Amino acid sequence: MREHTPNTVYLKDYTPPDYLIETVDLFFELDEENTRVTAKLRVRRNPESPREHRELELNGEQLLLESIRLNGRNLSAPEYRLTEETLVLPSVPDRPFDLEIVTRINPKANTALEGLYLSKDMLCTQCEAQGFRKITYFPDRPDVMAKYTTTLVADKSRYPVLLSNGNRIATGELKNGRHWVKWEDPFKKPSYLFALVAGRLECLEDRYVTGSGKEVTLQIFVEKHDLDKCDHAMQSLKNAMRWDEETYGREYDLDLYMIVAVGHFNMGAMENKGLNIFNTKYVLARPDTATDADYEHIEGVIGHEYFHNWTGNRITCRDWFQLSLKEGLTVFRDQEFSADRTSRAVKRIDEVNMLRTRQFAEDAGPLAHPVRPESYIEINNFYTLTVYEKGAEVVRMIQTLLGKDGFRKGTDLYFQRHDGQAVTCDDFVRCMEDGNGVDLTQFRRWYSQAGTPEVRIAADYDAETQALNLTVRQSCPPTPGQPVKTPFHIPLAIGLLAPDGTELPLQLEGESEPHRQKTRVLDVKESEQRFRFVGLPEKPVVSALRGFSAPVRLHLKRGYQELAFLFSRDPDPFNRWDAGQQLATQVILDLVGQFSKGETPETVDSHLTEAYRQVISDHWPDLSYLALLLTLPSEEYISASMKVIDPDAVHQARQTVKRALARTLEQEFRRLYQTHHLDEAVGRRRLKNVCLAYLGELETEEAYRLSVRQFRDARTMTDQISALSTIVNSRNPEKTDCLAEFYEHWREEDLVIDKWFTLQATCRLPGTLDRVKELLSHPAFDLKTPNRVRSLIGAFSQANPVNFHVRDGAGYAFLADHVIALNALNPQVAARMLTALTPWRRYDTARQQSMRQQLQRIAGIENVSKDVYEVAMKSLS
């Protein structure tokens, strides 16, 4: 158990730093167990600090202090105070002064992967959010920005490649087989953007010429055996650079841009200035080792980190409460980049599907917080879907309200006004206001109020006056610390359809002519508003929240027939897909009620099967979109509609519907599969693999042969892993052999073996927990490797509800055991695994009790980390 309750940090308590750092000169003598760091700082008082008497307080953790020199004079112990987390100098000069601090660290022992650590044979860093304090003593906060030079010294045979931020300005050889490299970053940056990498690495190099004619060297560093998997990442980088120039007018500002792929990494990637460090998962790709989804994710993440160069690096956040300033904006930018590079409809559906399945659950649980949080115990716990994905939706709403041209005016002003500064979310919104002459005061509530707004629409058609009356009501449920909410400014995109599916005019009462566009954005600002559309000779069907124009839960009463109509006719790609999801969800929930009562329903409403048949018969230029239309909502999405979740009934009901569709549309699925089986286009692969999954539900000899043949004949990882998934989730007699074949063939490819673990962890059949426990002893499993933990423990607890939520609570105890083990190794990963237990109040009494017991057990362990303590205690409160 913790001896002391950790401190809570509040946004309201923010004050400017007492001291600023002008320059940082770092000298590393690198060693995997004994690295010596000399930091020379030029320090000055901050004239904006409100305090008169100011000690110099520096952050530092897990450091061995060797010496301190102030203006060239060694300080003795009485001249400073040292604690577990700080180094305090009570008396320093009023004028700018030089401070030199020498520390020693042990990268090999750093299993938390924050600061400087060892990944296999490579030394690398992760400093966001507060990892720099594990390298040297420093005012480790984002509003302290300085210019850095870094000299790296190491054994040349072990660490032939030495990298850091900025431009390489000098190199040299030393005695005893050692060498050194000096790097200089000409731009001010906060300490969280510092990076270094040292190791035996191979480099793929290319060039990019900016719009102004500047040549930039591009380098991707990987282990030697991965060099043939970097071409896609390199092309993605060039695509992102061109897109940012064309869309936002942003050119890259250094002569060199480097990416390093690292096997041990807590996150996806890190935007360190000029030296991006990536999880290997988001760099390495070859058609036989990476799926089509992997390729798209790599391009999106490469783009995300590159776009941070302006939205995160050149302009950074003042404090960590403003994290969405850089992350929400940059997620929006990478989403738009990916939409322009792939299918815009598919990309938008993927974004919203994840948001509604996972972020809405976060909003509805004990960890709910605003996009701009008000307090935290451990900042790593706020790298959340709310800050990132909901933050991106807030930025998207601003673009919806201002239009693309208006949004570009706002970003141009933002880059001009705040380049080189650490600013706030309010500063960003103010640029949008000033660039467009608008008032977004009410809109700012999206940053300060937690929870998912509920929007209810009632439609009443008056045939006599040929008018449609829409009554729109909004509310937001209570969240921790915010029992009462005030109305949001919600952009509600609306379309109206005639019975034949054609778009109807959108003319509000009092207007002289209809709205020119087929979709109209209504400004919903009150708890209740009425909108009257006129000039409608027949009753329209309302297509509401087009494109998912706001992150809200929409309630609009519709029957099976109207949903089926929208599923087959709505011209808005998102709403057409969403109508299908709503139709399937209603059908499944009807069955859930029967299964919960112990009944065994045998029939499925024909509206759904006939709607699917109609969709299949249409002509589809975008087959990836058709594949999404034919995919049922997940068990997690369905559960979100229930007051008390019954995982068993949800699973039974969804499987019943899936099997019914497979039986009824067997011929259609078989025809689509055969038509697209040999084609190498991405959309055709996606469609045929959706069909294969349906056919696998039939559990026939033909389906078994079909999936095994595709598994063994596959020329891409997409086809092989899709076939293996179908095999694993069936009673196919060749399942064990196929799993063994896959492992033996790919055992040297870590990212592929991650997929092998995940397939088994997410198997929906009984006995999966026992298999997961067996896999913990597999030679390829390593609790110290975050990707492996996520692929097995994370996949089981977060993506296999029917087996994780077994009634005896064994799944909860299993997760708790490994959260406790991870707490001592890697608190960040432990806290993220723990979130699977946080929605415990959504379940029946027995499951509630089991989950709560495990949370209490975790919260009470000895030496519980701040990361895990915060999640556990907030979940229990």
Order of alpha helices (4+ residues) and beta strands (2+ residues): beta-beta-beta-beta-beta-beta-beta-beta-beta-beta-beta-beta-beta-beta-beta-beta-beta-beta-alpha-beta-beta-beta-alpha-beta-alpha-alpha-alpha-beta-alpha-beta-alpha-alpha-beta-beta-beta-beta-beta-beta-beta-beta-alpha-alpha-alpha-alpha-alpha-alpha-alpha-alpha-alpha-alpha-alpha-alpha-alpha-alpha-alpha-alpha-alpha-alpha-alpha-alpha
